[in-house]
Every structure is written in C-alpha cells, then in structure tokens.
Amino acid sequence: EAALARAEAGHAEAQAARSAAEAAAAAAARDLAALARNRDRLQDAARLATRELEDLRRRLDDRRRLDEAETRLGRMEAEAARAAAARDAAEAALAAADTARGAAEAARDPAVSAAAEAGQVLGARKRALDEARAAAEAARRRAREIETRLMAATARRDQAQAALTALPDPAGRAAAAAEAGQRAARAAEAQTAADAAEAEAEAGFAAAETRLREARRLRTEAEATRAALGAEAASLDRLIAAEAEGGPGGRPVSASLTLDDTHAAALAAALGDGLGAGLDATARRHWVAGSTPPAMPWAIIDAGARPLLELVRGPEVLTPALAACWLVADAATAQRLAPLLPAGAALVTPDGGLWRWDGYRRRGGTAEDAGTADLRRRARRRQLDAEIAAADAAQATAATAGDAAAADQTAARARRDAARKAAAEARRQAMAA
C-alpha cells in the first residue's frame, strides 16, 4: 500500500509537471505568434523604408521629403526596437519553457513505470518546444536581416544627407538637381528612341525572315515543277524515239505533223492507218503526191466547217488528204452535212467521229487508238518545250529572289543586333542617370 501511495503521488507530480509544461508551451506559442506578427510589421516597415530611401536618393533637391523620410525611418527604428524586445521576451519564454520541461522530466523519472502516458505527452511537448525553438531561431535570423537592411538604408540616407550638405548653397543644389533632371530626361528620350529603333529592327528582321521563307518556298516549287516537266519530257522523248524508229517503212508520217492536242482525235480519224505510213517510196506503206482534193460545197463551209489543212502542219504530200477532210463542231452537224459531201471528202469531229462521202461512219468518243495517242504525245511534247522554258525562267527568278531575300535577312539581323545593343546601352545610361 505504501508503494502504491508513492506511485500515485509520483503520478500526480508528473501530471502537475505536465500541466506546467503545457502552460509554458502555450505561453511560448503565444509569444511566438506575437513575434511573428511583429516580424511581419517589421518586414513591411523595412520594405517601406527601402522604397522611401531609394526615392530619397533620386530626389536630392527636395529637402522636405528627406526630412519626412528621416521621420519615417525613426518610427521604423522604434518598431525594430520593439520587435527586438518582443524577440528577447520570446527567447526568455522559451528558456522558461526549457526549464519547465527539465523539471517535468526530472519529476517524471521516478514514476516512469507508473506514468507511461505522462511520458508520451512530455515527448510530444518536447517536440513542440523544439519546433518552437527552431521558429524562434528563424525569427531571430529574419530580425538580424531586417536590422542589416535598416543599417544599409541608414547609411544611404547619411550619404544622401552628406551629398546634400556638400552642395554650396540652395541655388547650387537647385542647379545641380535641374542638370540631373535634364540628364535623366535626355537619357529617357534616348532610351525611348532606342526602344523604338529596336522594335522597328525586330519587325524588319521578322519581315525579312518571312520573305526569305517565301522565296525559298517559291524556289523549291519552281525546282520541283522544272524537274517534273523534265521527267515528263524525257519519258515522251523515249516513247517518240521508239515510234520514230518505225519498222521496215522507216519513220512514220506522224513524226512530221504539228497540231494542237485538241485536234489529235480528229486527225487520227481522218488519216487512220495512214499515220503510221512513211514518206519513203520503198516502204511497204508510204505516202505519195495525190490528186487535187474535191471542192467543198458552200453549205458545209457556211456551217462553220474547217479543213484540217488549216489546223495541221505537215509534209506537202499530205495536202490533198488534209484538204479533203473537214472538222465540224459535233456529231449532229456532221450527220446533217454528210449527204452534201462530194466524192473523196469526209467530215470529222473533235472526239474522233468520221463521216465519209461513201457512207462509212465511225462514232466518236470510243477508246483512243494508237494513232491518236501518238499524236497527243507529240503535241504534248511540243507544248512541254514552252512550259520548260517558262519553268527555267521561273526557277532563275526564284533563285535570284532567294539570294536577295537571304542578303536582306542577313542585313536585317545585323540591324536588329545593333539596335538591341544600342537599346541595352540606352537603358543602362537611363538607370545611371
């Protein structure tokens, strides 16, 4: 029973010590909160002092503002002193809390086995006190930093005061201030002009880059177009060369014809197998000079028909055949005029239809035969010559434009870099003024 009584007494003492430690910790927390509030006010005051002192340095000609700044600085120094006092009080509270914690731990030791819960609580309180100590240390560091900044601000104020005192008289101070203001104004104007020049140079460089990209795109397109036309021409040249070699009859007459691509089907319908015949009299199939073509009735001429002789250029030996074959607009016109054809004449349509004087008819629009394909290839090849010449000119123009755009871009980059450097120097001088 006596041991139980002693344990209970020890437990009671531990509880009392715990309560005291909790009270001390709460007091320390309140002090820390007050210190934090004072710290914030001190930081605000320090920032305000810094701004005011910087303004004071720029405006040495205004003594009234200097006096006001000194007054505000005095108030801030008083605030700093009060914050330092609060910091000292918080440190004292922390020391008291440490002492109370030590006493609580000493009272707890004899009753550890009987007061495990009290030990756990005290451990938690110890951690809380450690955290409070760390917070107080951080507050002390911040207070020291603020004091350092206040000292620097005071030094700047003293320098400003010394500079103001060193002036010979108020008139001299006013003249110096006016000169400083003029320098600042000139520096500001120079900075504004430099900034505008920099912006203009940046815009010029961006425009030059855009022109260069566009010139490169056009040059690439021109090169691609020229390459495609060249490939098409080479392919047609191979086909035409193979056809021109011909068979035993030698070179076909189709190789000697010049016509528009739209007339290929009509000419193929008019000449038929004759397109593959040669001009060599020794060939199995060949052309020789023929008789005079028949005269075409006026009714057919008035209907808008045109002889192929006007639409196709070729060897003279084909003149009778081309003069006897006339082109009309469509099948309906050919059907209407066919009964008027004289012996040896024929009508053809753009899609390859054929109406002969002897009653032979062939509808147009059917599958393209070899003769028509050959004529179209040759017509396309002649057309390619003009397109290739135009593509060569476009490619040369694009190359020249690309070179000029590249030179412009290089010059614009140099102007931009120079403007950037000038603007940076103007900003530096404006800040110094």
C-alpha positions as CSV (number, residue, x, y, z in Angstrom):
1,E,0.0,0.0,0.0
2,A,2.8,2.4,0.8
3,A,4.4,1.7,-2.6
4,L,1.1,2.3,-4.3
5,A,0.7,5.6,-2.5
6,R,4.2,6.6,-3.6
7,A,3.4,5.7,-7.2
8,E,0.2,7.7,-7.1
9,A,2.0,10.6,-5.6
10,G,4.6,10.4,-8.3
11,H,1.9,10.2,-10.9
12,A,0.2,13.3,-9.5
13,E,3.5,15.2,-9.6
14,A,4.1,14.1,-13.2
15,Q,0.6,15.3,-14.1
16,A,1.3,18.6,-12.4
17,A,4.6,18.9,-14.2
18,R,2.9,18.1,-17.5
19,S,0.3,20.8,-16.9
20,A,3.0,23.3,-16.1
21,A,4.9,22.3,-19.3
22,E,1.7,22.6,-21.3
23,A,1.1,26.0,-19.9
24,A,4.7,27.1,-20.6
25,A,4.4,25.8,-24.2
26,A,1.1,27.6,-24.7
27,A,2.7,30.8,-23.4
28,A,5.7,30.2,-25.7
29,A,3.4,29.7,-28.7
30,R,1.5,32.9,-27.9
31,D,4.8,34.7,-27.7
32,L,5.9,33.2,-31.0
33,A,2.7,34.3,-32.7
34,A,3.2,37.8,-31.3
35,L,6.8,37.7,-32.5
36,A,5.6,36.6,-36.0
37,R,3.2,39.5,-36.2
38,N,5.9,41.9,-35.1
39,R,8.2,40.3,-37.6
40,D,5.7,40.9,-40.4
41,R,5.2,44.5,-39.4
42,L,9.0,44.9,-39.2
43,Q,9.4,43.5,-42.7
44,D,6.7,45.8,-44.1
45,A,8.4,48.7,-42.4
46,A,11.8,47.7,-43.8
47,R,10.3,47.4,-47.3
48,L,8.7,50.8,-47.0
49,A,12.0,52.2,-45.7
50,T,13.9,50.8,-48.6
51,R,11.4,52.3,-51.1
52,E,11.5,55.7,-49.4
53,L,15.3,55.8,-49.2
54,E,15.6,54.9,-52.9
55,D,13.2,57.7,-53.7
56,L,15.2,60.0,-51.4
57,R,18.4,59.1,-53.3
58,R,16.8,60.1,-56.7
59,R,15.4,63.4,-55.4
60,L,18.2,65.1,-53.5
61,D,16.7,68.5,-54.4
62,D,13.7,68.1,-52.1
63,R,14.8,68.5,-48.5
64,R,11.2,68.3,-47.3
65,R,10.9,64.7,-48.5
66,L,14.3,63.9,-46.9
67,D,13.1,65.2,-43.6
68,E,9.9,63.2,-43.9
69,A,11.9,60.1,-44.7
70,E,14.1,60.6,-41.7
71,T,11.0,60.8,-39.5
72,R,9.6,57.6,-41.0
73,L,13.0,56.0,-40.5
74,G,12.9,56.9,-36.9
75,R,9.5,55.3,-36.5
76,M,10.7,52.2,-38.2
77,E,13.8,52.1,-36.0
78,A,11.4,52.3,-33.0
79,E,9.4,49.5,-34.5
80,A,12.6,47.5,-34.9
81,A,13.5,48.1,-31.3
82,R,10.1,46.9,-30.2
83,A,10.4,43.8,-32.4
84,A,13.8,43.1,-30.8
85,A,12.3,43.5,-27.4
86,A,9.5,41.1,-28.3
87,R,12.1,38.7,-29.7
88,D,14.0,38.8,-26.4
89,A,10.8,38.2,-24.5
90,A,10.1,35.2,-26.7
91,E,13.6,33.9,-26.1
92,A,13.1,34.3,-22.3
93,A,9.8,32.4,-22.6
94,L,11.5,29.7,-24.5
95,A,14.2,29.5,-21.8
96,A,11.5,29.2,-19.1
97,A,9.7,26.5,-21.1
98,D,13.0,24.6,-21.4
99,T,13.4,24.9,-17.6
100,A,9.9,23.7,-17.0
101,R,10.4,20.8,-19.4
102,G,13.6,19.8,-17.5
103,A,11.7,19.9,-14.2
104,A,8.9,17.9,-15.7
105,E,11.3,15.3,-17.0
106,A,13.1,15.1,-13.6
107,A,9.8,14.6,-11.8
108,R,8.7,12.0,-14.3
109,D,11.8,9.8,-14.0
110,P,10.9,8.2,-10.6
111,A,7.5,7.3,-11.9
112,V,8.3,6.1,-15.4
113,S,6.9,2.7,-14.9
114,A,3.7,4.1,-13.4
115,A,3.2,7.1,-15.7
116,A,3.9,5.9,-19.3
117,E,1.1,8.1,-20.7
118,A,2.6,11.1,-19.0
119,G,6.0,10.3,-20.6
120,Q,4.4,10.2,-24.1
121,V,2.7,13.5,-23.5
122,L,6.0,15.0,-22.4
123,G,7.7,13.7,-25.5
124,A,5.1,15.4,-27.6
125,R,5.7,18.6,-25.7
126,K,9.4,18.2,-26.2
127,R,8.9,18.1,-29.9
128,A,6.6,21.1,-29.8
129,L,9.2,23.0,-27.8
130,D,11.9,22.0,-30.3
131,E,9.8,23.3,-33.1
132,A,9.1,26.5,-31.2
133,R,12.9,26.9,-30.7
134,A,13.5,26.5,-34.4
135,A,10.8,29.0,-35.2
136,A,12.4,31.5,-32.7
137,E,15.8,31.0,-34.3
138,A,14.3,31.7,-37.7
139,A,12.7,34.8,-36.3
140,R,16.0,35.9,-34.9
141,R,17.7,35.4,-38.3
142,R,15.0,37.4,-40.0
143,A,15.2,40.1,-37.4
144,R,19.0,40.3,-37.9
145,E,18.5,40.5,-41.7
146,I,16.0,43.4,-41.2
147,E,18.4,45.1,-38.9
148,T,21.1,44.8,-41.6
149,R,18.8,46.3,-44.2
150,L,17.9,49.1,-41.9
151,M,21.6,49.8,-41.3
152,A,22.2,49.9,-45.0
153,A,19.2,52.2,-45.5
154,T,20.5,54.5,-42.8
155,A,23.9,54.5,-44.5
156,R,22.3,55.5,-47.8
157,R,20.3,58.2,-46.0
158,D,23.5,59.6,-44.5
159,Q,25.2,59.5,-47.8
160,A,22.3,61.4,-49.3
161,Q,22.4,63.9,-46.5
162,A,26.2,64.4,-46.9
163,A,25.8,64.9,-50.7
164,L,23.0,67.5,-50.0
165,T,25.2,69.2,-47.4
166,A,28.2,69.3,-49.7
167,L,26.3,71.5,-52.2
168,P,27.5,75.1,-51.8
169,D,24.1,76.7,-51.5
170,P,20.4,76.1,-52.3
171,A,20.8,77.7,-55.7
172,G,23.7,75.4,-56.4
173,R,21.6,72.4,-55.3
174,A,18.8,73.5,-57.5
175,A,21.1,73.9,-60.4
176,A,22.6,70.5,-59.8
177,A,19.1,69.0,-59.5
178,A,18.0,70.7,-62.7
179,E,21.0,69.4,-64.5
180,A,20.4,65.9,-63.2
181,G,16.8,66.2,-64.3
182,Q,17.9,67.2,-67.7
183,R,20.3,64.4,-67.9
184,A,17.6,62.0,-66.8
185,A,15.2,63.4,-69.4
186,R,17.8,63.1,-72.2
187,A,18.6,59.6,-71.1
188,A,14.9,58.7,-71.1
189,E,14.4,60.2,-74.5
190,A,17.4,58.3,-75.8
191,Q,16.0,55.1,-74.3
192,T,12.6,55.7,-75.9
193,A,14.2,56.3,-79.3
194,A,16.5,53.2,-78.8
195,D,13.5,51.1,-77.8
196,A,11.5,52.3,-80.9
197,A,14.5,51.6,-83.1
198,E,14.9,48.1,-81.6
199,A,11.2,47.4,-82.1
200,E,11.5,48.6,-85.7
201,A,14.6,46.4,-86.3
202,E,12.9,43.4,-84.8
203,A,9.9,43.9,-87.1
204,G,12.2,44.3,-90.1
205,F,14.1,41.2,-89.2
206,A,10.8,39.2,-88.8
207,A,9.6,40.5,-92.2
208,A,12.9,39.6,-93.8
209,E,12.7,36.1,-92.4
210,T,9.2,35.8,-93.8
211,R,10.3,37.0,-97.2
212,L,13.2,34.5,-97.1
213,R,10.9,31.6,-96.2
214,E,8.5,32.6,-99.0
215,A,11.4,32.9,-101.5
216,R,12.7,29.5,-100.5
217,R,9.3,28.0,-100.9
218,L,8.8,29.5,-104.3
219,R,12.3,28.3,-105.3
220,T,11.6,24.8,-104.2
221,E,8.3,24.8,-106.0
222,A,10.0,26.1,-109.2
223,E,12.6,23.4,-109.0
224,A,10.0,20.7,-108.4
225,T,8.0,22.0,-111.4
226,R,11.0,22.1,-113.6
227,A,12.1,18.6,-112.5
228,A,8.6,17.2,-113.2
229,L,8.4,18.8,-116.6
230,G,11.9,17.5,-117.5
231,A,10.9,14.0,-116.4
232,E,7.7,14.1,-118.5
233,A,9.7,15.4,-121.5
234,A,12.3,12.6,-121.1
235,S,9.6,10.0,-120.9
236,L,7.9,11.3,-124.0
237,D,11.2,11.6,-125.9
238,R,11.8,7.9,-125.2
239,L,8.4,6.9,-126.5
240,I,8.5,9.1,-129.5
241,A,12.1,8.0,-130.4
242,A,10.9,4.3,-130.2
243,E,8.0,5.1,-132.5
244,A,10.2,7.2,-134.9
245,E,12.5,4.2,-135.5
246,G,9.5,2.6,-137.1
247,G,9.5,-0.7,-138.9
248,P,10.6,-1.6,-142.4
249,G,8.9,1.5,-143.6
250,G,11.1,3.8,-141.6
251,R,10.0,7.0,-139.8
252,P,6.1,7.4,-139.7
253,V,4.5,10.5,-141.1
254,S,3.0,11.3,-137.7
255,A,6.5,12.3,-136.6
256,S,6.4,15.2,-139.1
257,L,3.0,16.6,-138.0
258,T,2.4,19.7,-135.9
259,L,-1.0,20.3,-134.4
260,D,-2.9,21.2,-131.3
261,D,-3.7,18.5,-128.8
262,T,-7.4,19.1,-129.2
263,H,-7.3,18.1,-132.9
264,A,-5.4,14.8,-132.4
265,A,-8.5,12.6,-132.4
266,A,-10.0,14.3,-135.5
267,L,-6.7,13.9,-137.4
268,A,-6.3,10.3,-136.4
269,A,-9.9,9.6,-137.6
270,A,-9.1,11.3,-140.9
271,L,-5.8,9.6,-141.7
272,G,-6.4,6.3,-139.9
273,D,-3.6,3.8,-140.6
274,G,-2.0,6.4,-142.8
275,L,-0.5,8.0,-139.7
276,G,1.9,5.0,-139.4
277,A,2.9,5.1,-143.1
278,G,6.2,6.6,-144.1
279,L,7.4,9.0,-146.7
280,D,9.9,6.6,-148.3
281,A,8.6,5.3,-151.6
282,T,10.4,2.0,-150.9
283,A,8.4,1.3,-147.8
284,R,5.5,-1.2,-147.9
285,R,3.2,1.6,-146.7
286,H,4.0,5.2,-147.7
287,W,2.6,8.5,-148.9
288,V,3.0,9.9,-152.4
289,A,1.6,13.1,-154.0
290,G,-2.1,12.8,-154.7
291,S,-4.6,14.5,-156.9
292,T,-6.4,17.8,-156.3
293,P,-8.9,17.5,-153.4
294,P,-12.6,17.9,-154.2
295,A,-14.2,21.3,-153.7
296,M,-16.4,21.5,-150.6
297,P,-20.0,22.8,-151.1
298,W,-20.7,26.3,-149.6
299,A,-23.4,24.9,-147.4
300,I,-20.7,22.9,-145.5
301,I,-18.4,25.9,-145.4
302,D,-21.2,28.2,-144.1
303,A,-22.0,25.7,-141.4
304,G,-18.6,26.5,-139.8
305,A,-16.6,23.5,-141.1
306,R,-12.8,24.0,-141.4
307,P,-10.3,21.9,-143.4
308,L,-7.7,20.1,-141.4
309,L,-5.2,21.7,-143.7
310,E,-5.7,24.9,-141.8
311,L,-5.3,23.2,-138.4
312,V,-2.4,20.8,-139.0
313,R,1.1,21.5,-140.4
314,G,2.8,18.6,-142.1
315,P,4.6,17.3,-145.2
316,E,3.3,18.7,-148.5
317,V,2.4,15.1,-149.6
318,L,-0.4,15.2,-147.1
319,T,-2.0,18.3,-148.5
320,P,-4.7,16.5,-150.6
321,A,-5.7,14.3,-147.6
322,L,-5.9,17.2,-145.2
323,A,-7.7,19.4,-147.6
324,A,-10.4,16.8,-148.2
325,C,-11.1,16.3,-144.5
326,W,-13.1,19.0,-142.7
327,L,-13.7,19.5,-139.0
328,V,-17.2,20.2,-137.7
329,A,-18.4,21.0,-134.2
330,D,-20.3,17.8,-133.3
331,A,-21.9,14.6,-134.5
332,A,-25.3,16.3,-135.1
333,T,-23.7,18.8,-137.5
334,A,-21.8,16.0,-139.3
335,Q,-24.9,13.9,-139.6
336,R,-26.8,16.8,-141.2
337,L,-24.0,17.8,-143.6
338,A,-22.8,14.3,-144.6
339,P,-25.2,14.0,-147.5
340,L,-23.7,17.1,-149.1
341,L,-20.1,15.6,-149.2
342,P,-18.5,15.4,-152.7
343,A,-16.6,12.3,-153.7
344,G,-13.4,11.8,-151.8
345,A,-14.4,14.2,-149.0
346,A,-15.0,13.4,-145.3
347,L,-16.2,15.2,-142.1
348,V,-14.6,14.6,-138.6
349,T,-15.5,15.8,-135.1
350,P,-13.2,16.7,-132.2
351,D,-13.9,13.5,-130.4
352,G,-12.8,11.3,-133.4
353,G,-16.0,10.8,-135.3
354,L,-15.8,10.2,-139.0
355,W,-18.4,10.7,-141.9
356,R,-17.1,9.7,-145.3
357,W,-18.6,10.6,-148.7
358,D,-19.1,6.9,-149.5
359,G,-21.4,6.3,-146.4
360,Y,-18.8,5.0,-144.0
361,R,-19.4,6.2,-140.4
362,R,-17.4,5.9,-137.2
363,R,-18.7,7.2,-133.9
364,G,-16.5,9.4,-131.9
365,G,-15.7,9.1,-128.2
366,T,-14.5,5.5,-128.5
367,A,-11.3,4.2,-126.9
368,E,-8.3,6.1,-128.1
369,D,-6.3,4.3,-130.8
370,A,-2.6,4.2,-131.2
371,G,-2.5,6.9,-133.8
372,T,-4.4,9.4,-131.6
373,A,-2.2,8.5,-128.6
374,D,0.9,9.1,-130.8
375,L,-0.4,12.5,-132.0
376,R,-1.3,13.5,-128.4
377,R,2.2,12.6,-127.2
378,R,3.9,14.6,-129.9
379,A,1.6,17.6,-129.3
380,R,2.3,17.4,-125.6
381,R,6.0,17.2,-126.2
382,R,6.0,20.4,-128.3
383,Q,3.9,22.1,-125.6
384,L,6.4,21.0,-123.0
385,D,9.2,22.9,-124.7
386,A,7.4,26.2,-123.9
387,E,6.5,25.1,-120.4
388,I,10.1,24.0,-119.7
389,A,11.4,27.4,-120.9
390,A,8.9,29.2,-118.7
391,A,9.9,26.9,-115.8
392,D,13.6,27.6,-116.3
393,A,12.8,31.4,-116.3
394,A,10.7,31.0,-113.1
395,Q,13.4,28.9,-111.5
396,A,16.1,31.6,-112.3
397,T,13.8,34.3,-111.0
398,A,13.1,32.4,-107.8
399,A,16.8,31.8,-107.3
400,T,17.6,35.5,-107.7
401,A,14.8,36.4,-105.3
402,G,16.0,33.9,-102.8
403,D,19.6,35.3,-102.9
404,A,18.2,38.8,-102.5
405,A,16.0,37.7,-99.6
406,A,18.9,36.0,-97.9
407,A,21.0,39.1,-98.2
408,D,18.2,41.2,-96.8
409,Q,17.8,38.8,-93.9
410,T,21.5,39.0,-93.1
411,A,21.4,42.8,-93.2
412,A,18.2,42.8,-91.1
413,R,19.8,40.6,-88.5
414,A,22.8,42.9,-88.3
415,R,20.5,45.9,-87.8
416,R,18.5,44.0,-85.2
417,D,21.6,43.1,-83.2
418,A,22.9,46.6,-83.4
419,A,19.6,48.0,-82.2
420,R,19.4,45.5,-79.3
421,K,22.9,46.6,-78.2
422,A,22.0,50.3,-78.5
423,A,18.8,49.8,-76.6
424,A,20.6,48.0,-73.8
425,E,23.2,50.8,-73.6
426,A,20.4,53.4,-73.5
427,R,18.6,51.6,-70.7
428,R,21.9,51.4,-68.7
429,Q,22.5,55.1,-69.1
430,A,18.9,55.9,-68.2
431,M,19.3,53.9,-65.0
432,A,22.6,55.6,-64.2
433,A,21.0,59.0,-64.8
